[in-house]
Amino acid sequence: MGNSDLKDEVTDKYSLRGRVFHRIREDILNGKYKDHEELREIAIGTELGVSRTPVREAFRQLELEGLIQIIPNKGAYVTGIKVKDIKDIYMIRSKLEGLCARWACENITKEQLEEMEEVIYLAEFHAARGHMEQMAELDNRFHTIMYEACNSKMLEHLLKDYHQYVWRVRQKTLSSSRGAVSNVEHKFIMEAIKENNPDKAEELANQHMLNAYENMVDNGLLDIYE
């Protein structure tokens, strides 16, 4: 990522418009706002300490992402994430994560690989002690390292967004026995990347996402989106 690209990303994230957008999106994805609930510009602006203008701009961006619907002369209403959306996200992620792992084989740095190994080691430590909150954080970090290691700002951006969209159900998944299994799968992916075996890394990363989705279905974890 070049300096200008990084500057644009940082500027958007920390600009007033960017902060408001990310806060409202996070609140929708975390379930603070329920499906079909009306989002009121004045109330949200007051809560966030901003005028209606950045809230209105955030609403337009959220509508483009399909998280709210703006009905003229009525208001903005949450559409949120549905069960089918979760399935679609995981099917798409399975392909993109595979591509990401493939490109990581070519581009990962020594420092990134060392951090990836440390994350897996720490996850094993916390899994053995039932520290699920730390497991979730380390799971996030593993994927973030891989996204950054693929050396594609476009793919990294897409995957980070998808990762956030499913955060609620991922928290529930990683608090179960799936957390330890997921870390074992991470270890296999890392070893394939370390061996510079892009075919194997892609296949393992692809299957990792499919396994995660199947676990959600089998354990009824998608009920929170009904």
C-alpha positions in Angstrom: 0.0 0.0 0.0 1.5 3.3 -1.0 1.7 6.4 1.2 -1.2 8.1 -0.6 -3.4 5.0 -0.3 -2.6 4.7 3.4 -3.3 8.4 3.9 -6.7 8.1 2.2 -7.6 5.1 4.3 -6.5 6.7 7.6 -8.2 10.0 6.7 -11.5 8.2 6.0 -11.4 6.2 9.2 -10.7 9.1 11.4 -12.6 11.9 9.7 -15.9 12.9 11.3 -17.9 11.3 8.5 -15.8 8.1 8.7 -16.2 7.9 12.5 -19.9 8.3 12.4 -20.3 5.8 9.6 -18.2 3.2 11.3 -19.9 3.7 14.7 -23.5 3.3 13.3 -22.4 0.3 11.1 -20.9 -1.3 14.2 -24.0 -0.7 16.2 -26.2 -2.3 13.5 -23.9 -5.3 13.1 -23.6 -5.8 16.9 -27.4 -5.9 17.2 -27.9 -2.6 19.0 -30.4 -1.6 16.4 -33.0 -4.2 15.5 -34.3 -5.2 12.1 -36.9 -2.7 10.8 -36.0 -0.2 13.6 -36.0 3.4 12.5 -32.8 5.3 12.8 -33.4 8.9 13.8 -30.8 11.5 12.6 -31.3 13.9 15.5 -31.1 11.2 18.2 -28.0 9.6 16.8 -26.4 13.0 16.2 -27.1 13.9 19.8 -25.7 10.6 21.0 -22.5 11.0 19.0 -22.1 14.7 19.6 -22.4 15.7 15.9 -24.7 17.6 13.6 -27.2 15.9 11.4 -25.0 16.3 8.3 -22.4 13.5 9.0 -25.3 11.3 10.2 -27.2 11.8 7.0 -24.0 11.1 4.9 -23.4 7.9 6.9 -27.0 6.9 6.2 -26.4 7.2 2.5 -23.3 5.0 2.7 -25.1 2.5 4.9 -27.8 2.2 2.3 -25.3 1.5 -0.4 -24.0 -1.4 1.8 -27.5 -2.7 2.2 -27.7 -2.3 6.0 -30.5 0.3 6.0 -33.2 1.4 3.7 -34.1 5.1 3.3 -37.7 5.7 2.5 -38.5 9.2 1.2 -40.6 11.3 3.5 -40.5 8.6 6.1 -37.1 7.8 7.4 -34.2 5.4 7.5 -34.9 1.8 8.6 -32.5 -1.0 9.5 -32.4 -4.0 7.1 -29.3 -5.5 8.7 -27.8 -8.9 8.0 -30.1 -11.9 7.3 -29.4 -15.6 7.4 -29.1 -15.8 3.7 -26.6 -12.9 3.8 -24.5 -14.9 6.3 -24.4 -17.8 3.9 -23.6 -15.6 0.9 -20.8 -13.9 2.9 -19.2 -17.2 3.9 -19.4 -18.6 0.4 -17.8 -15.5 -1.0 -15.3 -15.4 1.8 -14.3 -19.0 1.2 -13.1 -18.0 -2.3 -11.5 -14.7 -1.3 -9.7 -16.2 1.8 -8.3 -18.9 -0.5 -7.0 -16.2 -2.9 -5.7 -14.2 0.0 -3.7 -17.3 1.3 -2.4 -17.9 -2.2 -1.1 -14.4 -2.5 0.3 -14.4 1.1 2.6 -17.3 0.0 4.2 -14.8 -2.4 4.2 -11.7 -0.3 4.3 -12.5 3.4 7.2 -11.0 5.3 9.4 -12.7 7.8 8.0 -10.5 10.5 4.4 -11.3 9.5 5.1 -15.0 9.5 6.7 -14.8 13.0 3.7 -12.9 14.3 1.3 -15.4 12.8 3.2 -18.2 14.5 3.0 -16.3 17.8 -0.7 -15.8 17.5 -1.3 -19.5 16.9 0.9 -20.4 19.9 -1.0 -17.9 22.1 -4.4 -19.2 20.9 -3.3 -22.8 21.8 -2.4 -21.5 25.3 -5.7 -19.7 25.8 -7.8 -22.6 24.3 -6.4 -25.0 26.8 -7.5 -22.7 29.6 -10.9 -21.8 28.2 -10.2 -18.2 27.7 -12.7 -17.6 24.9 -12.5 -13.8 24.8 -8.7 -14.0 24.0 -9.4 -16.7 21.5 -11.7 -14.4 19.5 -9.2 -11.6 19.6 -6.4 -13.9 18.4 -8.6 -15.3 15.7 -9.2 -11.8 14.4 -5.5 -11.1 14.5 -4.6 -14.2 12.5 -6.9 -13.2 9.7 -5.8 -9.6 9.8 -2.1 -10.7 9.4 -3.1 -12.8 6.4 -5.1 -10.0 4.8 -2.2 -7.6 5.2 0.3 -10.3 3.9 -1.6 -10.7 0.6 -0.3 -7.3 -0.4 -3.5 -6.2 -2.1 -5.3 -3.3 -0.6 -8.5 -4.1 -2.5 -8.7 -7.7 -1.3 -7.7 -6.7 2.2 -10.5 -4.1 2.3 -13.1 -6.6 1.1 -12.1 -9.3 3.6 -12.0 -6.9 6.6 -15.5 -5.7 5.8 -16.9 -9.2 5.5 -15.0 -10.1 8.7 -16.9 -7.3 10.5 -20.3 -8.2 9.0 -20.3 -11.6 10.7 -18.7 -10.5 14.0 -21.8 -11.4 16.1 -22.1 -15.0 15.0 -18.3 -15.4 15.0 -18.2 -14.5 18.7 -20.7 -17.2 19.4 -18.9 -19.7 17.3 -15.5 -19.1 18.8 -16.9 -19.4 22.4 -17.6 -23.0 21.6 -15.3 -25.9 20.8 -15.0 -24.5 17.3 -12.5 -22.0 18.6 -9.8 -24.6 19.2 -10.5 -26.4 16.0 -10.3 -23.1 14.1 -6.9 -22.5 15.5 -5.7 -25.9 14.3 -6.9 -25.0 10.8 -5.1 -21.7 11.1 -1.9 -23.6 11.9 -2.3 -25.8 8.8 -2.9 -22.7 6.6 0.2 -21.0 8.1 2.4 -24.1 7.5 1.3 -24.1 3.8 2.1 -20.4 3.5 5.5 -21.1 5.3 6.2 -23.9 2.8 5.3 -21.5 -0.1 2.6 -24.0 -1.3 0.0 -21.7 -2.8 -2.3 -24.5 -4.0 -2.5 -26.1 -0.5 -2.8 -22.7 1.3 -5.7 -21.7 -1.0 -7.5 -25.1 -0.5 -7.1 -25.0 3.3 -8.2 -21.4 3.6 -11.2 -22.1 1.4 -12.2 -25.1 3.4 -11.6 -23.2 6.7 -14.5 -20.8 5.8 -16.8 -23.7 4.7 -16.1 -25.5 8.0 -16.9 -22.4 10.0 -20.2 -21.9 8.2 -21.2 -25.6 8.6 -20.5 -25.4 12.3 -22.8 -22.4 12.6 -25.6 -24.2 10.8 -25.1 -27.5 12.8 -25.2 -25.7 16.1 -28.1 -23.3 15.3 -25.9 -20.2 15.8 -27.6 -18.3 12.9 -30.8 -18.0 14.9 -29.7 -14.5 16.1 -30.4 -13.3 12.5 -33.9 -14.7 12.3 
